[in-house]
């Protein structure tokens, strides 16, 4: 059964990295919440559509950073995904 509406959230605590290493990457990042949502619609008995919105509020965040800061990954901006499921 297709779930018509859904939501979720992710919480990530603050992160620290060493003071040595990359210049320009943060040595400390604040904790953050990121919210996602989805909306599903059954078109007919053979077709379901689902729209997912990731990072619903377009939160700026650091997804990950290693000890020296050279592997710094900013979080993804708001992203949409449309899925079609065909049943046969």
KATACOR-V350913 format. One record per helix or strand of 3 or more residues. SS is the DSSP state (alpha for helix, beta for strand). FROM is the first residue (numbers start at 1). LEN is the number of residues. Records with the same first field share a line. If there is no record, write none. Layout:
SS->FROM-LEN, FROM-LEN
This chain:
beta->5-8, 32-13, 47-8, 62-4, 72-3, 79-8
